[in-house]
């Protein structure tokens, strides 16, 4: 078993151990989970340090991935209909490796935020670790069937984590999240089946779920539904374009983009703090990663056709998310809408199909993973003390909670793109890519980049206005003296978690090459693939 497989299945093993232990050992479940994710972080750090971004030894796509493990999993002889072969096939490149590190860190922060969970601790941490395995599997899978299994596996633990440990309207939020994601997944399955019967493995000559084989247009069978140059399938639209649109919608729900975003504010508001951290820090990134790894890599010709519309959706998400965040009175809902706005930069940079734009999109996903986790952790700290998140109910918190105020100022200023923090690099590169796209490849007009710039101004408005209303001025609290006594400053556990996230945001802002140096070669390879459509 490779080190990558250990990284994927270690949480599952820990979850089985937790299930096997008696429920009376509730306190141990936290420490087992903490130890597991700490080991995960060490393994992902090892993979990062030993990852060679320029290790492209040949034209074969498999040679561009590292820590590859391929083992036959399901093999069936179908007689005259050929054979069915599904492999356990995993590996990482510059597009997936950063997300393994991000997931490990976010899961560690989520465990530290889980210290306040009191009800059914055994079930909570077992589901938490199952979710961890599913996420790691999605970022590592190179077999589309395996990718789909891990992708679907995320639904179950998230549904229960929101529905059982969430707020007052937790059932509604959990069902809405489940139905939205399932809607996209069902149609993804149809495209998956179509791709299987369209692609042949160059080694065996049989149909395959191998995603690397799907990225090579020469492996599509002549006359198959998704072969390049296939006949129109519906209303004059080619099957490849329809396949791209279906997959894009499935991943766009996860991003999420307007108008497929409505599940996100409800899920965030009702979810417990650790689940909100995972949702914002990791789950949204699976949507962006899927668009790059699956949509753009398998259907590059359709990606170019749809770039203008994808850029438009990104620009609308940036503006719409910012305006909605500006109108919120619930602090957690405000940050949820800010995520819609910030993830719009991912679509804008991706749609530009330029090295700067796609590098910026990747950087934005990584940066947003750290910063959104930090912001939702901070909201959880406040809610744990007084069980209230309404912005008008607080004023002058800086006098009561100075260290907390310092961290939230860092989180706000970093998220709005202050130079020196990772979001500045991410948004700058995304906008540079969008601005240069019209001159380089003619895909995006300049006004889309202008919309992105307006989105940055909107983020400054809602973050600074919230900061002014809640933290400065004479202290006034809706809960009076009872709240004043409850609002203690951040403790040691909270300080460690927040300091870790601050350090990463600063490190990537000052030394962006730590991430971009690992990503850039894979981004250039993706652009080369698109240009060879």
C-alpha positions in Angstrom: 0.0 0.0 0.0 1.4 3.4 -1.0 1.7 6.4 1.3 -1.2 8.0 -0.6 -3.5 5.1 0.2 -2.5 5.4 3.9 -3.4 9.1 3.8 -6.9 8.2 2.3 -7.8 5.3 4.5 -6.2 6.1 7.8 -9.3 8.1 8.9 -11.6 5.2 8.0 -9.5 2.9 10.2 -9.7 5.3 13.0 -13.5 5.6 12.5 -13.8 1.8 12.8 -11.8 1.9 16.0 -14.1 4.5 17.4 -17.2 2.5 16.5 -15.7 -0.6 18.2 -14.9 1.2 21.5 -17.7 1.5 24.1 -19.6 4.7 24.2 -18.5 5.4 27.8 -15.1 6.4 26.5 -16.4 9.6 24.9 -13.4 11.8 25.8 -11.0 9.4 24.0 -12.9 9.8 20.7 -11.7 13.4 20.4 -8.1 12.5 21.0 -8.2 9.5 18.6 -9.6 11.8 15.9 -7.1 14.5 16.7 -4.2 12.1 16.5 -5.5 10.7 13.2 -5.7 14.1 11.5 -2.3 15.2 13.0 -0.7 12.1 11.4 -2.6 13.0 8.1 -1.1 16.4 8.2 2.4 15.0 8.6 1.9 12.6 5.7 0.5 15.3 3.5 3.4 17.6 4.4 5.8 14.7 3.4 4.0 14.4 0.1 4.3 18.2 -0.4 8.0 18.3 0.4 8.8 15.3 -1.9 6.5 16.3 -4.7 8.5 17.1 -7.9 6.4 19.6 -9.9 8.5 19.3 -13.0 8.5 15.5 -13.1 6.9 15.2 -16.6 9.1 12.4 -18.1 7.0 11.8 -21.2 3.9 12.4 -23.2 2.0 9.7 -21.4 -0.5 11.3 -19.0 0.3 8.7 -16.3 3.9 9.9 -16.2 2.7 13.3 -15.0 1.3 11.9 -11.7 3.2 10.8 -8.6 2.6 8.2 -5.9 0.5 6.3 -8.4 -1.1 3.1 -7.3 -3.2 1.0 -9.6 -4.7 -2.3 -8.5 -7.5 -4.2 -10.3 -10.7 -4.0 -8.2 -13.8 -5.1 -10.1 -13.1 -7.4 -13.1 -15.9 -9.1 -15.0 -15.9 -11.0 -18.3 -19.1 -10.1 -20.1 -18.7 -12.6 -23.0 -19.6 -11.1 -26.4 -20.1 -7.7 -24.7 -16.5 -7.5 -23.7 -15.3 -7.0 -20.1 -15.8 -4.7 -17.2 -12.7 -3.4 -15.5 -12.7 -1.0 -12.6 -9.4 -0.2 -10.9 -8.4 1.2 -7.6 -6.3 3.9 -9.3 -4.9 6.9 -7.4 -2.2 9.4 -7.9 -1.5 13.2 -7.5 -0.2 16.0 -9.6 0.1 19.8 -9.1 -3.7 20.2 -9.3 -4.5 17.8 -6.5 -1.5 17.8 -4.2 -2.2 21.2 -2.6 -5.7 20.1 -1.7 -4.4 17.2 0.3 -2.4 19.6 2.5 -5.4 22.0 2.7 -7.8 19.1 3.7 -5.4 17.8 6.4 -5.1 21.3 7.9 -8.8 22.1 7.7 -9.7 18.8 9.3 -7.3 19.5 12.1 -8.9 22.9 12.7 -12.4 21.3 12.6 -11.4 18.7 15.2 -10.2 21.6 17.5 -13.6 23.3 16.9 -15.4 20.0 17.8 -14.3 20.2 21.5 -17.7 21.8 22.2 -19.7 18.9 20.8 -21.5 17.2 23.7 -24.2 15.0 22.2 -23.5 11.6 20.7 -19.8 12.1 20.4 -19.1 8.6 19.1 -21.4 9.1 16.1 -20.1 12.6 15.4 -16.4 11.6 15.2 -17.1 8.4 13.3 -19.0 10.3 10.6 -16.3 13.0 10.7 -13.6 10.5 9.9 -15.7 8.9 7.1 -16.1 12.3 5.5 -12.3 12.8 5.8 -11.7 9.6 3.9 -14.2 10.5 1.2 -12.6 14.0 0.6 -9.1 12.6 0.4 -10.3 10.0 -2.0 -11.9 12.5 -4.3 -8.6 14.5 -4.6 -6.6 11.4 -5.3 -8.8 9.2 -7.6 -7.8 8.7 -11.2 -10.5 6.2 -12.0 -13.8 8.0 -12.8 -15.9 5.3 -11.1 -13.7 5.4 -8.0 -13.9 9.3 -8.1 -17.7 9.0 -8.3 -17.9 6.6 -5.3 -15.8 8.9 -3.1 -17.8 11.9 -4.4 -21.1 10.3 -3.4 -19.7 9.0 -0.1 -19.4 12.6 1.1 -23.2 13.0 1.0 -24.0 10.5 3.8 -21.8 11.9 6.6 -22.5 15.5 5.7 -26.3 14.9 5.7 -26.2 13.4 9.2 -23.6 15.9 10.6 -25.9 18.8 9.6 -29.2 17.0 10.3 -28.3 15.7 13.8 -25.9 18.3 15.2 -27.1 21.4 13.5 -29.4 24.3 14.6 -33.1 24.7 14.8 -33.8 24.2 11.0 -31.2 21.5 10.6 -33.5 19.0 9.0 -34.5 21.5 6.3 -30.8 22.5 5.6 -29.6 18.9 5.5 -32.3 17.8 3.1 -31.8 20.8 0.9 -28.1 20.1 0.7 -28.6 16.4 0.0 -31.2 17.0 -2.8 -29.1 19.7 -4.5 -26.0 17.6 -4.5 -27.8 14.4 -5.5 -29.4 16.2 -8.4 -26.0 16.9 -9.9 -24.6 13.5 -9.1 -27.4 11.5 -10.8 -26.7 13.2 -14.1 -23.0 12.9 -13.6 -23.5 9.1 -13.5 -25.1 9.2 -17.0 -22.1 11.1 -18.4 -19.8 8.6 -16.6 -21.5 5.7 -18.3 -21.4 7.4 -21.7 -17.7 8.1 -21.2 -17.0 4.4 -20.3 -18.5 3.2 -23.6 -16.7 5.9 -25.6 -13.1 5.4 -24.3 -10.9 2.4 -24.8 -7.8 1.7 -22.7 -4.8 1.8 -25.1 -3.1 -1.0 -23.2 -6.0 -3.5 -23.1 -8.3 -2.3 -25.9 -11.3 -2.6 -23.6 -13.6 0.2 -22.4 -12.3 1.9 -19.3 -13.1 4.4 -16.5 -9.5 5.6 -16.5 -9.6 9.4 -16.3 -6.2 9.7 -17.9 -7.3 7.7 -20.9 -10.4 10.0 -21.1 -8.1 13.0 -21.4 -6.5 11.8 -24.6 -8.9 12.3 -27.6 -7.2 9.5 -29.5 -8.7 7.0 -27.0 -12.3 7.8 -28.0 -13.8 5.1 -30.2 -14.8 6.4 -33.6 -18.6 6.9 -33.8 -19.0 6.7 -30.0 -21.3 9.2 -28.3 -18.5 11.4 -26.8 -16.0 11.0 -29.6 -14.6 14.3 -30.9 -16.6 15.4 -33.9 -19.6 13.3 -32.8 -23.0 14.1 -34.4 -25.4 16.5 -32.7 -27.3 14.8 -29.9 -30.0 17.3 -29.0 -31.2 20.5 -30.7 -28.0 20.7 -32.7 -25.8 20.5 -29.6 -23.0 18.0 -29.6 -22.9 15.2 -27.0 -19.5 16.4 -25.8 -20.9 19.9 -25.1 -23.9 18.4 -23.3 -21.6 16.1 -21.3 -19.5 19.1 -20.3 -22.6 21.1 -19.3 -24.0 18.3 -17.2 -20.7 17.7 -15.4 -20.2 21.5 -14.9 -23.6 21.8 -13.3 -22.8 18.9 -10.9 -19.6 20.6 -9.8 -21.0 24.1 -9.9 -23.5 23.1 -7.2 -20.6 22.3 -5.0 -18.7 25.5 -5.7 -21.5 26.9 -5.5 -22.3 29.4 -8.2 -25.4 31.6 -8.7 -28.1 30.4 -9.1 -27.2 27.0 -7.7 -26.0 28.5 -4.4 -29.1 28.7 -2.2 -28.3 25.6 -0.2 -25.0 27.1 1.1 -26.3 29.9 3.4 -28.9 27.5 4.9 -26.4 24.7 5.4 -23.8 27.1 7.0 -26.3 28.7 9.3 -27.7 25.4 10.6 -24.5 23.4 10.6 -22.3 23.1 13.8 -19.1 25.0 13.7 -16.7 22.1 12.7 -19.0 21.2 9.8 -19.2 24.8 8.6 -15.4 24.8 8.6 -15.2 21.7 6.5 -18.0 22.9 4.1 -16.2 26.2 3.5 -12.6 25.0 3.8 -12.8 21.8 1.7 -16.2 20.9 0.2 -16.5 24.0 -2.0 -13.0 23.3 -3.4 -14.1 19.9 -4.6 -16.4 21.8 -7.1 -13.6 23.9 -8.4 -11.2 20.9 -8.5 -13.8 18.8 -10.4 -14.3 21.5 -13.0 -10.5 21.6 -13.7 -9.8 17.8 -13.3 -12.9 16.5 -15.1 -14.7 19.1 -17.2 -11.7 21.0 -18.6 -9.5 17.9 -18.9 -11.9 15.5 -20.6 -13.9 18.0 -22.6 -11.4 20.8 -23.4 -13.1 21.7 -26.7 -16.4 22.2 -24.9 -14.6 24.2 -22.2 -13.4 26.7 -24.7 -16.9 26.9 -26.2 -18.4 27.6 -22.8 -15.7 29.9 -21.4 -17.6 33.2 -22.0 -20.6 31.8 -20.1 -18.5 30.4 -17.3 -16.8 33.8 -16.9 -20.2 35.5 -16.9 -21.4 33.1 -14.1 -18.2 33.9 -12.2 -18.7 37.7 -12.5 -22.4 37.5 -11.5 -21.5 35.3 -8.5 -18.8 37.8 -7.4 -21.3 40.8 -7.5 -24.4 38.9 -6.3 -22.6 37.3 -3.4 -21.1 40.6 -2.3 -24.4 42.4 -2.4 -26.1 39.7 -0.4 -23.3 39.6 2.2 -23.7 43.4 2.5 -27.4 42.9 3.4 -27.1 40.2 6.1 -27.5 40.7 9.8 -26.5 37.2 10.8 -22.7 37.0 10.9 -22.5 33.4 9.8 -24.8 34.0 6.8 -22.8 37.1 5.8 -19.6 35.0 5.7 -21.5 32.3 3.7 -22.4 34.8 1.1 -18.9 36.1 1.0 -17.8 32.6 0.1 -20.2 32.7 -2.9 -18.5 35.9 -4.0 -14.9 34.7 -3.4 -15.5 31.4 -5.2 -16.7 33.5 -8.2 -13.0 34.4 -8.7 -12.3 30.7 -9.2 -14.7 30.5 -12.1 -13.4 33.8 -13.6 -9.8 32.7 -13.5 -10.6 29.3 -14.8 -12.7 30.6 -17.7 -9.8 32.8 -18.9 -7.7 29.7 -19.8 -4.5 31.6 -19.1 -1.6 30.5 -16.9 -2.2 33.5 -14.6 -5.9 33.0 -14.4 -5.9 29.2 -13.6 -3.0 29.6 -11.2 -5.0 32.4 -9.5 -8.1 30.2 -9.4 -6.1 27.4 -7.7 -4.5 29.9 -5.3 -8.0 31.4 -4.5 -9.3 27.9 -3.6 -6.3 27.3 -1.3 -6.4 30.8 0.2 -10.2 30.7 0.7 -9.8 27.3 2.4 -7.6 28.8 5.1 -9.4 32.1 5.5 -13.0 30.8 5.4 -12.1 28.2 8.0 -10.7 30.9 10.2 -13.8 33.1 9.9 -16.3 30.3 10.6 -14.1 29.2 13.6 -14.3 32.8 14.9 -18.1 32.8 14.5 -18.3 29.6 16.4 -16.2 31.0 19.2 -18.8 33.8 19.6 -21.8 31.6 19.3 -20.5 29.1 21.8 -20.3 31.8 24.4 -23.7 33.6 24.0 -25.6 31.5 21.4 -26.2 34.6 19.2 -24.8 35.7 15.9 -26.9 38.8 15.1 -24.6 41.7 14.1 -26.8 44.4 15.6 -26.8 42.7 19.0 -23.1 43.4 19.6 -21.1 46.5 19.9 -17.7 47.4 21.3 -16.5 43.8 21.5 -12.8 44.9 21.2 -12.9 46.1 24.8 -14.1 42.7 26.1 -12.2 40.4 23.7 -9.1 42.1 22.4 -7.3 38.9 21.2 -10.5 37.7 19.5 -10.8 41.1 17.8 -7.2 40.9 16.6 -7.9 37.6 15.0 -11.1 38.7 13.3 -9.4 41.8 12.0 -6.8 39.6 10.4 -9.5 37.3 9.0 -11.5 40.2 7.5 -8.5 42.2 6.1 -7.0 39.0 4.7 -10.3 37.9 3.1 -10.8 41.3 1.4 -7.4 41.0 -0.3 -5.0 43.1 1.8 -1.4 42.8 0.3 0.7 40.5 2.4 -2.0 37.8 2.6 -2.8 34.9 0.3 -6.1 36.3 -1.0 -4.3 39.3 -2.5 -2.1 37.1 -4.7 -5.1 34.8 -5.6 -7.4 37.6 -6.6 -4.7 39.6 -8.4 -3.7 36.6 -10.5 -7.4 35.8 -11.3 -8.0 39.3 -12.4 -4.8 39.5 -14.4 -5.8 36.3 -16.2 -9.3 37.7 -16.9 -7.9 41.0 -18.2 -5.4 39.4 -20.5 -7.7 36.7 -21.8 -9.3 39.0 -24.5 -5.8 39.7 -25.9 -4.3 36.2 -25.5 -7.1 34.0 -26.6 -10.2 36.2 -27.0 -12.3 34.2 -24.5 -13.3 36.8 -21.9 -14.0 40.5 -22.4 -12.4 43.1 -20.2 -15.6 44.1 -18.4 -15.7 40.7 -16.6 -12.5 41.5 -14.9 -13.9 44.9 -14.0 -16.8 43.1 -12.3 -14.3 41.1 -10.3 -12.6 44.4 -9.2 -16.0 45.7 -8.0 -16.4 42.5 -6.0 -13.3 43.3 -4.1 -14.7 46.8 -3.2 -17.9 45.1 -2.0 -16.0 42.7 0.2 -14.2 45.7 1.8 -17.7 47.3 2.4 -19.3 44.4 4.2 -16.2 43.3 6.1 -15.3 46.8 7.3 -18.9 47.7 8.1 -19.3 44.6 10.2 -16.0 45.3 12.0 -17.1 48.9 12.8 -20.6 47.8 14.0 -19.6 44.9 16.2 -16.2 45.7 17.6 -15.7 49.4 18.0 -17.4 52.1 20.0 -18.9 51.9 23.5 -19.7 48.3 24.5 -23.5 47.5 24.2 -24.7 44.0 24.3 -28.3 42.7 23.7 -27.8 40.2 26.5 -26.6 42.8 29.0 -24.4 41.8 32.0 -25.0 38.1 31.4 -23.4 38.4 28.0 -20.6 40.6 29.3 -19.6 37.8 31.8 -19.9 35.1 29.1 -17.8 36.8 26.5 -14.4 35.7 27.6 -11.4 36.0 25.2 -10.1 33.2 23.1 -8.6 30.3 25.1 -5.4 28.3 24.4 -7.0 25.8 22.1 -8.7 28.5 20.1 -5.5 30.6 19.9 -3.5 27.6 18.5 -6.1 26.9 15.8 -6.4 30.6 14.8 -2.7 31.2 14.9 -2.1 28.2 12.6 -4.5 29.5 10.0 -3.1 33.0 10.3 0.4 31.7 9.7 -0.6 29.9 6.5 -2.4 32.9 5.1 0.6 35.1 5.8 3.1 32.5 4.5 1.3 32.1 1.2 0.9 35.9 0.9 4.5 36.6 1.4 5.9 33.5 -0.3 3.2 32.5 -2.9 5.8 30.4 -4.7 5.4 27.7 -2.0 2.0 26.9 -3.6 2.4 28.3 -7.2 5.7 26.5 -7.6 4.0 23.1 -7.1 0.9 24.1 -9.2 2.3 25.9 -12.2 3.6 22.9 -14.2 0.3 21.1 -14.0 -1.6 24.3 -15.0 0.6 24.7 -18.0 0.0 21.1 -18.9 -3.8 21.6 -18.6 -3.6 24.6 -20.9 -1.6 22.7 -23.4 -4.3 20.0 -23.3 -7.0 22.6 -24.0 -5.0 24.2 -26.8 -4.7 20.7 -28.4 -8.4 20.2 -28.5 
